[in-house]
């Protein structure tokens, strides 16, 4: 793998819609805030999902990248840099980083050609980790 690979682009919400791999009730429980609306990106094969609070402010987002292994790793390193974040490891070879951010926290892992990134407005990385675990499970990854 090349360490100079560019990370996958940052997704943007394009339409209102239901997240195909995460339920609103799960997000409300995992993140501790009710979901007011959901927007999704046009990314494939899985759209990024953006969950908003009742007041319209973003509370949590998910990105599932499938493509080049070097880009997947670069994406994780961009949002949770290996040099500065806490190591993140999940069963079956998922590795990456977790850290608090200025706006909450991020948990990001990659395995082979796939990366999953979850950002939350909560400062606890465990909340984002639960969403990553559910995303892996729901997509059968």
C-alpha angles and dihedrals in degrees: 000000000000116000089209096066114130114240121246113272120268109259123233129206110254107168141017110255149124119284104244095213106032130054121222091232091056092050092048090052096042096045099032097235133097117251113240098179142344129222126187136201127234092243120133146255085011124014121229110249125220118196117198130199123240089267092057097254119131113257104171140001134190130200125190112191120190119178133070117023093221091051091048090054092044090052092054091046091051095055099032106021114213090223095057110019130081112262114260122202130173130179121282096035104301110149136170140101145298129201146151115258136196089266102034129296143312133211117188132173137171135199122181107315096346132086130183121197125184123183123187136185088228119092095225114093090201089074092056090044091057090053092049090051091050091048091053090048096045093050094043093237 
